[in-house]
Amino acid sequence: MTTQNWNIDLSFEEDGTRTACKASLSGPNAPGVEGTGIARRSPGDTPDAKIGEELAAARACSELAHELVGRAASDVEGHTHRPADIAM
């Protein structure tokens, strides 16, 4: 049995009303995919960086997951020469 570990790296940029997050994978043989997510604070809301980070990270990880599924589907199609039926 072979064991591999991939890490999800999250980096954030904040400007007071907007939080952006980039999610990427690192580790040996990790595919080069990444996702981005943005959270915007409503003007009437009290600033809370934690909420913006959580929402932006969730959106970035969701996009990362969709990128991985797309890559897997392409790999399956490359092996089978048929459309992949991969659901998320």
N, CA, C and O atoms as a GROMACS GRO file, in nm:
protein
  352
    1MET      N    1   0.084  -0.117   0.000
    1MET     CA    2   0.000   0.000   0.000
    1MET      C    3   0.090   0.125   0.000
    1MET      O    4   0.189   0.132   0.072
    2THR      N    5   0.051   0.220  -0.082
    2THR     CA    6   0.123   0.347  -0.091
    2THR      C    7   0.041   0.455  -0.022
    2THR      O    8  -0.081   0.461  -0.037
    3THR      N    9   0.109   0.538   0.054
    3THR     CA   10   0.042   0.649   0.122
    3THR      C   11   0.092   0.780   0.063
    3THR      O   12   0.212   0.800   0.046
    4GLN      N   13   0.000   0.869   0.033
    4GLN     CA   14   0.034   1.003  -0.013
    4GLN      C   15  -0.037   1.104   0.075
    4GLN      O   16  -0.146   1.077   0.126
    5ASN      N   17   0.024   1.217   0.092
    5ASN     CA   18  -0.037   1.326   0.168
    5ASN      C   19  -0.033   1.452   0.084
    5ASN      O   20   0.071   1.491   0.030
    6TRP      N   21  -0.147   1.515   0.074
    6TRP     CA   22  -0.157   1.646   0.012
    6TRP      C   23  -0.204   1.743   0.120
    6TRP      O   24  -0.283   1.706   0.206
    7ASN      N   25  -0.155   1.862   0.115
    7ASN     CA   26  -0.198   1.966   0.208
    7ASN      C   27  -0.273   2.074   0.131
    7ASN      O   28  -0.236   2.109   0.019
    8ILE      N   29  -0.377   2.126   0.192
    8ILE     CA   30  -0.448   2.240   0.134
    8ILE      C   31  -0.391   2.365   0.198
    8ILE      O   32  -0.398   2.383   0.320
    9ASP      N   33  -0.336   2.451   0.116
    9ASP     CA   34  -0.279   2.578   0.163
    9ASP      C   35  -0.380   2.688   0.133
    9ASP      O   36  -0.427   2.702   0.020
   10LEU      N   37  -0.413   2.766   0.234
   10LEU     CA   38  -0.506   2.878   0.219
   10LEU      C   39  -0.430   3.008   0.245
   10LEU      O   40  -0.362   3.022   0.347
   11SER      N   41  -0.443   3.101   0.153
   11SER     CA   42  -0.384   3.234   0.174
   11SER      C   43  -0.493   3.338   0.157
   11SER      O   44  -0.580   3.325   0.070
   12PHE      N   45  -0.489   3.440   0.240
   12PHE     CA   46  -0.595   3.541   0.244
   12PHE      C   47  -0.542   3.680   0.216
   12PHE      O   48  -0.428   3.713   0.249
   13GLU      N   49  -0.627   3.761   0.156
   13GLU     CA   50  -0.604   3.904   0.139
   13GLU      C   51  -0.732   3.974   0.182
   13GLU      O   52  -0.841   3.938   0.138
   14GLU      N   53  -0.717   4.075   0.269
   14GLU     CA   54  -0.835   4.146   0.319
   14GLU      C   55  -0.815   4.296   0.302
   14GLU      O   56  -0.704   4.348   0.314
   15ASP      N   57  -0.925   4.365   0.275
   15ASP     CA   58  -0.917   4.511   0.262
   15ASP      C   59  -1.021   4.584   0.347
   15ASP      O   60  -1.044   4.703   0.327
   16GLY      N   61  -1.084   4.514   0.440
   16GLY     CA   62  -1.183   4.578   0.526
   16GLY      C   63  -1.327   4.549   0.486
   16GLY      O   64  -1.413   4.533   0.573
   17THR      N   65  -1.354   4.542   0.358
   17THR     CA   66  -1.488   4.508   0.312
   17THR      C   67  -1.490   4.380   0.229
   17THR      O   68  -1.597   4.328   0.198
   18ARG      N   69  -1.373   4.330   0.193
   18ARG     CA   70  -1.364   4.213   0.106
   18ARG      C   71  -1.252   4.123   0.155
   18ARG      O   72  -1.144   4.170   0.190
   19THR      N   73  -1.278   3.993   0.156
   19THR     CA   74  -1.175   3.894   0.188
   19THR      C   75  -1.164   3.799   0.070
   19THR      O   76  -1.264   3.743   0.025
   20ALA      N   77  -1.043   3.782   0.022
   20ALA     CA   78  -1.017   3.688  -0.088
   20ALA      C   79  -0.931   3.574  -0.034
   20ALA      O   80  -0.844   3.596   0.051
   21CYS      N   81  -0.957   3.455  -0.082
   21CYS     CA   82  -0.881   3.338  -0.040
   21CYS      C   83  -0.837   3.259  -0.163
   21CYS      O   84  -0.913   3.244  -0.259
   22LYS      N   85  -0.715   3.211  -0.158
   22LYS     CA   86  -0.666   3.119  -0.261
   22LYS      C   87  -0.637   2.986  -0.193
   22LYS      O   88  -0.565   2.982  -0.093
   23ALA      N   89  -0.694   2.878  -0.245
   23ALA     CA   90  -0.671   2.743  -0.194
   23ALA      C   91  -0.590   2.667  -0.298
   23ALA      O   92  -0.626   2.663  -0.416
   24SER      N   93  -0.482   2.607  -0.254
   24SER     CA   94  -0.399   2.528  -0.345
   24SER      C   95  -0.350   2.403  -0.272
   24SER      O   96  -0.348   2.398  -0.150
   25LEU      N   97  -0.311   2.304  -0.350
   25LEU     CA   98  -0.261   2.180  -0.295
   25LEU      C   99  -0.109   2.179  -0.298
   25LEU      O  100  -0.048   2.228  -0.393
   26SER      N  101  -0.049   2.124  -0.195
   26SER     CA  102   0.096   2.105  -0.195
   26SER      C  103   0.126   1.964  -0.146
   26SER      O  104   0.043   1.901  -0.080
   27GLY      N  105   0.241   1.918  -0.180
   27GLY     CA  106   0.284   1.784  -0.141
   27GLY      C  107   0.335   1.709  -0.262
   27GLY      O  108   0.308   1.748  -0.376
   28PRO      N  109   0.408   1.601  -0.237
   28PRO     CA  110   0.459   1.522  -0.348
   28PRO      C  111   0.345   1.472  -0.436
   28PRO      O  112   0.246   1.416  -0.387
   29ASN      N  113   0.359   1.491  -0.564
   29ASN     CA  114   0.261   1.446  -0.663
   29ASN      C  115   0.125   1.513  -0.653
   29ASN      O  116   0.029   1.465  -0.713
   30ALA      N  117   0.114   1.621  -0.579
   30ALA     CA  118  -0.014   1.693  -0.572
   30ALA      C  119  -0.040   1.759  -0.707
   30ALA      O  120   0.050   1.820  -0.765
   31PRO      N  121  -0.162   1.747  -0.756
   31PRO     CA  122  -0.193   1.811  -0.884
   31PRO      C  123  -0.191   1.964  -0.869
   31PRO      O  124  -0.223   2.017  -0.763
   32GLY      N  125  -0.154   2.030  -0.973
   32GLY     CA  126  -0.146   2.177  -0.970
   32GLY      C  127  -0.279   2.243  -0.992
   32GLY      O  128  -0.300   2.307  -1.096
   33VAL      N  129  -0.370   2.230  -0.898
   33VAL     CA  130  -0.500   2.295  -0.909
   33VAL      C  131  -0.516   2.393  -0.794
   33VAL      O  132  -0.457   2.377  -0.687
   34GLU      N  133  -0.596   2.494  -0.819
   34GLU     CA  134  -0.625   2.589  -0.712
   34GLU      C  135  -0.765   2.644  -0.730
   34GLU      O  136  -0.824   2.637  -0.837
   35GLY      N  137  -0.815   2.699  -0.623
   35GLY     CA  138  -0.946   2.761  -0.626
   35GLY      C  139  -0.939   2.896  -0.557
   35GLY      O  140  -0.851   2.921  -0.475
   36THR      N  141  -1.032   2.982  -0.593
   36THR     CA  142  -1.038   3.114  -0.530
   36THR      C  143  -1.179   3.137  -0.477
   36THR      O  144  -1.277   3.086  -0.531
   37GLY      N  145  -1.186   3.214  -0.372
   37GLY     CA  146  -1.314   3.248  -0.312
   37GLY      C  147  -1.310   3.390  -0.259
   37GLY      O  148  -1.206   3.437  -0.213
   38ILE      N  149  -1.422   3.457  -0.266
   38ILE     CA  150  -1.431   3.595  -0.220
   38ILE      C  151  -1.554   3.610  -0.131
   38ILE      O  152  -1.660   3.554  -0.160
   39ALA      N  153  -1.538   3.684  -0.022
   39ALA     CA  154  -1.650   3.721   0.065
   39ALA      C  155  -1.651   3.873   0.076
   39ALA      O  156  -1.547   3.936   0.093
   40ARG      N  157  -1.768   3.929   0.065
   40ARG     CA  158  -1.784   4.075   0.076
   40ARG      C  159  -1.873   4.106   0.195
   40ARG      O  160  -1.977   4.043   0.214
   41ARG      N  161  -1.830   4.204   0.274
   41ARG     CA  162  -1.910   4.246   0.390
   41ARG      C  163  -2.014   4.346   0.346
   41ARG      O  164  -1.984   4.440   0.271
   42SER      N  165  -2.134   4.325   0.391
   42SER     CA  166  -2.240   4.421   0.365
   42SER      C  167  -2.208   4.550   0.440
   42SER      O  168  -2.162   4.544   0.554
   43PRO      N  169  -2.232   4.667   0.380
   43PRO     CA  170  -2.195   4.793   0.445
   43PRO      C  171  -2.253   4.810   0.586
   43PRO      O  172  -2.190   4.876   0.668
   44GLY      N  173  -2.368   4.754   0.615
   44GLY     CA  174  -2.428   4.769   0.746
   44GLY      C  175  -2.381   4.670   0.851
   44GLY      O  176  -2.414   4.683   0.968
   45ASP      N  177  -2.303   4.570   0.809
   45ASP     CA  178  -2.256   4.467   0.903
   45ASP      C  179  -2.134   4.514   0.980
   45ASP      O  180  -2.052   4.592   0.931
   46THR      N  181  -2.123   4.464   1.102
   46THR     CA  182  -2.005   4.491   1.184
   46THR      C  183  -1.887   4.412   1.128
   46THR      O  184  -1.902   4.293   1.099
   47PRO      N  185  -1.770   4.474   1.112
   47PRO     CA  186  -1.654   4.401   1.060
   47PRO      C  187  -1.618   4.282   1.150
   47PRO      O  188  -1.610   4.296   1.272
   48ASP      N  189  -1.596   4.167   1.090
   48ASP     CA  190  -1.551   4.047   1.160
   48ASP      C  191  -1.469   3.966   1.062
   48ASP      O  192  -1.524   3.894   0.978
   49ALA      N  193  -1.336   3.978   1.072
   49ALA     CA  194  -1.246   3.911   0.977
   49ALA      C  195  -1.266   3.760   0.974
   49ALA      O  196  -1.253   3.698   0.869
   50LYS      N  197  -1.299   3.701   1.089
   50LYS     CA  198  -1.314   3.556   1.096
   50LYS      C  199  -1.425   3.508   1.003
   50LYS      O  200  -1.408   3.407   0.933
   51ILE      N  201  -1.538   3.578   1.000
   51ILE     CA  202  -1.650   3.538   0.914
   51ILE      C  203  -1.610   3.548   0.768
   51ILE      O  204  -1.639   3.457   0.690
   52GLY      N  205  -1.545   3.656   0.729
   52GLY     CA  206  -1.501   3.671   0.591
   52GLY      C  207  -1.403   3.563   0.550
   52GLY      O  208  -1.410   3.510   0.439
   53GLU      N  209  -1.310   3.528   0.641
   53GLU     CA  210  -1.213   3.423   0.612
   53GLU      C  211  -1.282   3.288   0.596
   53GLU      O  212  -1.250   3.211   0.505
   54GLU      N  213  -1.376   3.258   0.686
   54GLU     CA  214  -1.447   3.130   0.676
   54GLU      C  215  -1.523   3.117   0.545
   54GLU      O  216  -1.516   3.014   0.478
   55LEU      N  217  -1.595   3.221   0.508
   55LEU     CA  218  -1.674   3.216   0.386
   55LEU      C  219  -1.586   3.211   0.261
   55LEU      O  220  -1.612   3.133   0.169
   56ALA      N  221  -1.483   3.294   0.257
   56ALA     CA  222  -1.392   3.295   0.142
   56ALA      C  223  -1.320   3.161   0.130
   56ALA      O  224  -1.302   3.110   0.020
   57ALA      N  225  -1.278   3.103   0.244
   57ALA     CA  226  -1.210   2.972   0.241
   57ALA      C  227  -1.304   2.863   0.192
   57ALA      O  228  -1.263   2.777   0.114
   58ALA      N  229  -1.429   2.865   0.239
   58ALA     CA  230  -1.526   2.764   0.194
   58ALA      C  231  -1.546   2.772   0.043
   58ALA      O  232  -1.551   2.670  -0.025
   59ARG      N  233  -1.557   2.894  -0.008
   59ARG     CA  234  -1.576   2.910  -0.153
   59ARG      C  235  -1.453   2.868  -0.231
   59ARG      O  236  -1.464   2.808  -0.338
   60ALA      N  237  -1.335   2.899  -0.179
   60ALA     CA  238  -1.211   2.859  -0.247
   60ALA      C  239  -1.195   2.707  -0.247
   60ALA      O  240  -1.154   2.649  -0.348
   61CYS      N  241  -1.227   2.643  -0.135
   61CYS     CA  242  -1.216   2.497  -0.127
   61CYS      C  243  -1.319   2.429  -0.217
   61CYS      O  244  -1.291   2.325  -0.276
   62SER      N  245  -1.437   2.487  -0.228
   62SER     CA  246  -1.539   2.433  -0.317
   62SER      C  247  -1.490   2.439  -0.462
   62SER      O  248  -1.505   2.342  -0.537
   63GLU      N  249  -1.433   2.551  -0.501
   63GLU     CA  250  -1.380   2.563  -0.637
   63GLU      C  251  -1.265   2.466  -0.659
   63GLU      O  252  -1.254   2.406  -0.766
   64LEU      N  253  -1.180   2.450  -0.558
   64LEU     CA  254  -1.069   2.354  -0.566
   64LEU      C  255  -1.124   2.213  -0.588
   64LEU      O  256  -1.071   2.138  -0.671
   65ALA      N  257  -1.227   2.176  -0.514
   65ALA     CA  258  -1.288   2.044  -0.529
   65ALA      C  259  -1.343   2.023  -0.669
   65ALA      O  260  -1.325   1.916  -0.728
   66HIS      N  261  -1.409   2.125  -0.724
   66HIS     CA  262  -1.463   2.113  -0.860
   66HIS      C  263  -1.350   2.100  -0.963
   66HIS      O  264  -1.364   2.026  -1.060
   67GLU      N  265  -1.240   2.169  -0.940
   67GLU     CA  266  -1.125   2.156  -1.030
   67GLU      C  267  -1.069   2.014  -1.026
   67GLU      O  268  -1.032   1.958  -1.129
   68LEU      N  269  -1.062   1.956  -0.906
   68LEU     CA  270  -1.012   1.818  -0.893
   68LEU      C  271  -1.104   1.719  -0.963
   68LEU      O  272  -1.056   1.627  -1.030
   69VAL      N  273  -1.235   1.736  -0.947
   69VAL     CA  274  -1.330   1.647  -1.014
   69VAL      C  275  -1.315   1.659  -1.166
   69VAL      O  276  -1.317   1.559  -1.237
   70GLY      N  277  -1.301   1.781  -1.214
   70GLY     CA  278  -1.282   1.801  -1.358
   70GLY      C  279  -1.155   1.735  -1.409
   70GLY      O  280  -1.154   1.675  -1.517
   71ARG      N  281  -1.049   1.746  -1.332
   71ARG     CA  282  -0.923   1.682  -1.371
   71ARG      C  283  -0.938   1.530  -1.371
   71ARG      O  284  -0.890   1.463  -1.462
   72ALA      N  285  -1.004   1.476  -1.270
   72ALA     CA  286  -1.026   1.331  -1.263
   72ALA      C  287  -1.110   1.284  -1.381
   72ALA      O  288  -1.083   1.179  -1.439
   73ALA      N  289  -1.213   1.360  -1.416
   73ALA     CA  290  -1.297   1.323  -1.530
   73ALA      C  291  -1.215   1.320  -1.659
   73ALA      O  292  -1.230   1.228  -1.740
   74SER      N  293  -1.130   1.418  -1.676
   74SER     CA  294  -1.044   1.419  -1.796
   74SER      C  295  -0.951   1.299  -1.798
   74SER      O  296  -0.928   1.240  -1.904
   75ASP      N  297  -0.897   1.263  -1.682
   75ASP     CA  298  -0.808   1.147  -1.675
   75ASP      C  299  -0.883   1.018  -1.707
   75ASP      O  300  -0.830   0.932  -1.777
   76VAL      N  301  -1.005   1.004  -1.655
   76VAL     CA  302  -1.086   0.885  -1.684
   76VAL      C  303  -1.113   0.877  -1.834
   76VAL      O  304  -1.099   0.771  -1.895
   77GLU      N  305  -1.153   0.989  -1.894
   77GLU     CA  306  -1.181   0.991  -2.037
   77GLU      C  307  -1.056   0.958  -2.118
   77GLU      O  308  -1.066   0.895  -2.224
   78GLY      N  309  -0.940   0.999  -2.070
   78GLY     CA  310  -0.816   0.966  -2.138
   78GLY      C  311  -0.785   0.817  -2.136
   78GLY      O  312  -0.724   0.764  -2.228
   79HIS      N  313  -0.828   0.750  -2.030
   79HIS     CA  314  -0.804   0.606  -2.018
   79HIS      C  315  -0.912   0.523  -2.090
   79HIS      O  316  -0.882   0.420  -2.150
   80THR      N  317  -1.036   0.567  -2.082
   80THR     CA  318  -1.146   0.487  -2.135
   80THR      C  319  -1.188   0.528  -2.276
   80THR      O  320  -1.254   0.452  -2.347
   81HIS      N  321  -1.150   0.649  -2.316
   81HIS     CA  322  -1.190   0.706  -2.445
   81HIS      C  323  -1.342   0.718  -2.457
   81HIS      O  324  -1.399   0.709  -2.566
   82ARG      N  325  -1.406   0.740  -2.342
   82ARG     CA  326  -1.551   0.763  -2.335
   82ARG      C  327  -1.576   0.875  -2.237
   82ARG      O  328  -1.492   0.903  -2.151
   83PRO      N  329  -1.692   0.940  -2.249
   83PRO     CA  330  -1.724   1.045  -2.152
   83PRO      C  331  -1.730   0.988  -2.009
   83PRO      O  332  -1.788   0.881  -1.986
   84ALA      N  333  -1.671   1.060  -1.917
   84ALA     CA  334  -1.673   1.016  -1.777
   84ALA      C  335  -1.806   1.053  -1.713
   84ALA      O  336  -1.862   1.159  -1.739
   85ASP      N  337  -1.854   0.964  -1.630
   85ASP     CA  338  -1.979   0.989  -1.555
   85ASP      C  339  -1.941   1.003  -1.408
   85ASP      O  340  -1.960   0.911  -1.328
   86ILE      N  341  -1.888   1.119  -1.374
   86ILE     CA  342  -1.842   1.143  -1.237
   86ILE      C  343  -1.932   1.250  -1.176
   86ILE      O  344  -1.940   1.362  -1.227
   87ALA      N  345  -1.997   1.215  -1.070
   87ALA     CA  346  -2.085   1.309  -1.001
   87ALA      C  347  -2.012   1.367  -0.879
   87ALA      O  348  -1.923   1.304  -0.822
   88MET      N  349  -2.052   1.486  -0.843
   88MET     CA  350  -1.992   1.546  -0.724
   88MET      C  351  -2.098   1.562  -0.619
   88MET      O  352  -2.069   1.612  -0.510
   0.00000   0.00000   0.00000
